[in-house]
Amino acid sequence: MKKLLTLLAGHLIAVAVLAQAHKALFVIVDGIPADLIEKLPTPALDAIAKEGGYTRALVGGEKGGYSQTPTISAVGYNTVLTGTWVNKHNVWDNDIAAPNYNYPTIFRLYKNQYPNGKIAVFSSWLDNRTKLVGDGLPQTGHIKVDHHFDGLELDTIQFPHDKQAQYMHRIDEAVVNHAAAYIRSDAPNLSWVYLEFTDDMGHRHGDSKEYYDAIGKMDDQMRRLWEAIQYRQKQFGEEWQIYITTDHGRDSATGRGHGGQSAREKSGWIVTNAKGLNDQFKKGYASIADIMPSLARFMNISIPNAQAYEVDGTPLTGTIDAVQAQARLQNNQIEISWKPLRKKGNARIWLATGNQVKTGGKDDYQLIKTVKIKSGKVSIPLSGPVQPLYKIVIETPHNLLTRWVVSATKL
């Protein structure tokens, strides 16, 4: 027993050391559809993608489904932070009126496991830290953001607001310069950079030279962040991952608006230096909800089942067994399907009714059936009256897929 405890302690120490050696930065640049990233020159993004990859990534959840999510800024940010769509995280617009903190952000998951690790937020919008991350709030367990640089939009002395909104570019520049310098000097374990200017230019000018120029400026900002990461890797031997994404696209008619479910409004993208990108990334299955579980996998964060069963995203790196879960109620049965990526192994099907997690409780999942992953489908007969909500988890050896079946108009 003593030998076993010694081995276990050694393993835990090794995991903690690995977590410290792994550092991650995710960046949200506001309001840029994938077609413009593919059309315009972006040498810094290209250099990062050369180390890892580029992919289009769904925003806005499933059109017409229970997870349909407004393609609005703060809504998208919270999907990146929590790995869930709006039906769970409950941020419906930029007012951020009532976030459901029962769906934790990547920062809370990290701090719960590594309380001595350092987290940082560098943002052109104060609410990202105070409302979405919930810095210091009782609802988030009083999570502490160890370093932040934000709120400059409120400083009209240093950044006087002009009609052309060029002050936002100056704020973004200050945010990036501070973030790059702090990464070089202090290298927090997990950081978020948010930049707004591209969205402002899209709203004002639509598809235009002004908007395209803003995207070029954003690319140069990514160069500075990337150089800071490369410095840390070279000088300190740290292993870094960076994920760069957007929160929403733009309307096709003018490029000024967003919020709806058109293809261009939903056309997000991800650039990363991550190694070992899998089929979720490479074959067009990705969404912005995938960034959170990808960071968790890289940072060696073990997500408890009660929370893992709520995550809508799938890791973009490492081994996964299945993707693209679907479920529907038909003839008093739940028909469940998925796309198998590996032929070996079993899929365990878990089922819960109701949604206790929404109010801070714990759902009672029952193991219903075990089938071969390669089968790609299973039917679950129902006994008793049809319930308003069925929550389904497909558990495979290397990843989870989650799906709801909603039979009532309102839950």
Buried (B, 14 or more C-beta within 10 A) or exposed (E): EEEEEEEEEEEEEEBBEEBBBBBBBBBBBBBBBBBBBEEBEBEBBEBBBEBBBBBBBBBBBBBEBBBBBBBBBBBBBBBBBBBBBBBBBBBBEBEBEEBBBBBBBBBBBBBBBBEEBBBBBBBBBBBBBBBBBBBEBEEBBEBEBBBBBBBBBEEEEEBEEEEEBBBBBBBBBBBBBBBBEBBBEEBBBBBBBBBBBBBBBBBBBBBBEBBBBBBBBBBEBBBBBBBBBBBBBEEEEBEBBBBBBBBBBBBBEEBBBBBBBBEBBBBBBBBBBBEEBBBBBEEEBBBBBBBBBBBBBBBBBEBEBBBBBBBBBBBBBBEBBBBBBBBEBEEEEBBBBBBBBBEEBBBBBBBBBBBBBBEEEEBEBEEBEEBEBBEBEBEBEBEEEEBBBBBBBBBBBBBBBBBBBBEEEEE
